[in-house]
């Protein structure tokens, strides 16, 4: 089994992020490109709002990189709305060859990994990767109507309203994607959809462990999991400790970074495709650019359940894909 | 680590709901709603409404208030604190019908509002009706004996 894929000449030329009001009230709000208070993004449904958020994010990315859609070879994206319609509708505005991805909340890492393989394999010269989630579309689809009055358990997470996009190229720039790991499905027996952090923790652990078995993980300055939240992050740290992999404060989680859990009503933290996408495209890329860190491993975590599988009592299959970014 | 050990580890570490606080909030809000209901009944009685109609009118008023608060986006914010306090009285049932109706209007009045209105309240109606039939049969049999 191949554990680590090595890439040559794959660079991140630009990144862009758009988030909603709750994320704008969080501790890393100054790292995002756009903070949009209107949860409808000027549209009449939440699904159209998510599409608009993606469109805004891609437009921001293209203008930051000073390229036009006709210069883009391929676009890879996904979201949480049934059959990934938010990203599909967003992509139709650009007329670029498009590959839809579904990796639940691991989609941003899956996109980066797939695009890096395509560019590294010299099949395309560049690629736009983006992933999005919207609190209102996810809540409607996976849980209850938005106005339904209920209490959520403290293990539940808050879906991030956010989109993050990256432009990957084979032209040299400041940040390179050097390695990647394709995740394995992990099914640890957790059936509680209100504790997806616990369901995903073993997948993140497996991917980090596979890296550590092949290479010295101490060379990575920061390892950021996608959306394990407080529950999953604690469990993943515990599993790594038991395995003898000491990461200490080099392990973090985008779902814990995006909100202030003390002040904001988000329970165990953030989740959704937009969680890692926006945090990585915003805060984490800026940390690399400013040389606060020189290497970063993004471990995108996804809980691959659907509403039917949960009702049928199935446990939640999870996955974690990783990419390693280095400051050149 | 096998699945059973992992699930046990996850459950042992899991953050718990603040049970005592939730119970107190449910008691205060649920009791408060019942007090409002009693006050409404008293007001209707004072206005000279026959007593049997007063209770129906009280339920209708509480359902209306719940529907209004659901539509204006206030109900879920109260329920987040009140928990079972707003869920158990008739207010919870009204919200369970009104919230999917509000939520599904983008999908149209037939396949959206009409089809999804009872998605939460449906099971309550089905099993409530079934339980009342069972109760009726038992009541009848006890009467014969």
Interface residues (C-beta under 8 A of the other chain):
Chain A: X44 X45 X46 X47 X140 X144 X145 X146 X147 X148 X149 X150 X151 X153 X154 X155 X187 X188 X189 X190 X195 X198 X201 X202 X230 X231 X234 X235 X238 X239 X265 X268 X315
Chain B: X1 X3 X4 X6 X7 X9 X10 X13 X14 X15 X16 X17 X22 X70 X71 X73 X75 X76 X78 X79 X80 X82 X83 X86 X87 X92 X95 X96 X98 X99 X100 X102 X103 X104 X106 X120
